[in-house]
Amino acid sequence: MKKSPLILAALVSIFSATARGADAAPPAGAFDLRQWKLQIPGPLEIKQLAGYSSAYFFLNKNREMVFHLDAAEQGTTPNTKYVRSELRHLPNWHITEPRSLSAEVRAVAHLDPDKVTVLQIHGIQEDGGDAPPLLRIALNRGDLYAMIKPDNEGERTDSILLKKGVGANWFKVEIAVKNRSLIISVDGQQKLTHSLAYWKYPNYFKAGCYPQATKGTADIFFRKLTVK
């Protein structure tokens, strides 16, 4: 059976990216990734991260975990028109269970439009089907925002400014879910408390590079990523 040009292009891109990153150190050498899997263009899922690195995902000389993408690349996951190099935390959880994610991140993006998501709480149906992303932590023209779904339908998004003028600088984010509330802190200062009493879906964390663009490149760097 002949493969379509789109599939062939995606395969070539995956193989060439893997080859370019073949000598890079695997991020699992510095980060605990035992409960994560990686989604990259193809779309392709990497479930064994212990020795994996590629041009999409590698450890740099400063032992920072790097996610790289050309936003014009083909090979998106279902239900989106944007490619991603993004970790998906495997355990699902409900808002009745206390959960937290802490990260130290910086973004070097040359995107058109200049928008990239670096952290998420994503919903999922009880049967494993797709549900809306409850939260995206995203940079929009260098400013940091929380993008929150205010209802279960997922048609609307509330955009809350967390910090202006982040640019390519490091920032620290803590996302906590407890007592059916979402609490977000940036650089040690609490920025947002939001009731989740309406939210019906199970959830999981995501982290990495998810541009809301189809032109340009983005590199997302992590010095810290922990989940409790």
C-alpha positions, 0 to 999 in steps of 0.5 A: 500500500502506498503511503500518502505524501503527508505521511511520508513527509511526517516520517521523514521529519521524524527520522531526520529529527531523531538523527539530529538529536541522536547524540543529545543527552536524554532528559530522563537522565536529569528529570524523573519521567517515569510517569510521563510519555512524549507526544511529537509530530507524526503524530508519534508517542514515545512511552519509554523515555529512559534513553530517548532524545531527539531534536524535539526533546533533549537535555542541553549542556546546562542539564535543562530539558528542551522541547523544540518545534518548527510550527510549520511541520506536519503531523498533529495529534487529533483534535488540533491543527498545531503540532506539539513536542509535549509530555503527558503525565500518565495518571488521571485524577479528579478535582476532589484529589489534591494535585500540584505541578511545579515548574521553572520554565523559559521560552525562546519563541519566534512564532507567527502568531507569537503564542505557545502553551507550556503547561496544561491541565487537560480534561479527559472523558471517563471512557478515555475520549477527548475533553476540553483543556481545563487550563493552559499556561501560555505565553502570548507576545511575551506575557504569561497567561492562564487560559481557563475553561469556565464551563464543561462545554469548552467553547469559551476560554477566560484569559487571565494575565499572570505576568507581563513582560516575561519574554525569554526570561525564566519564570516559576509556576506552581499549579495546585488543585485542592478543595475543588479550587485551582490556585496558580502562583508565579515566581512565589506570588499567588496570582489566581484562585478559581473555583472548579466546582463545575468541572466534571472531567478527570484530568492529567498534566501536560508540559512542553512546547505546544504552539498556537501557530503554524509558522516559526520555531519555539524552544521551551526550556525546563530547569524543574518539573515535579508533580505531586 
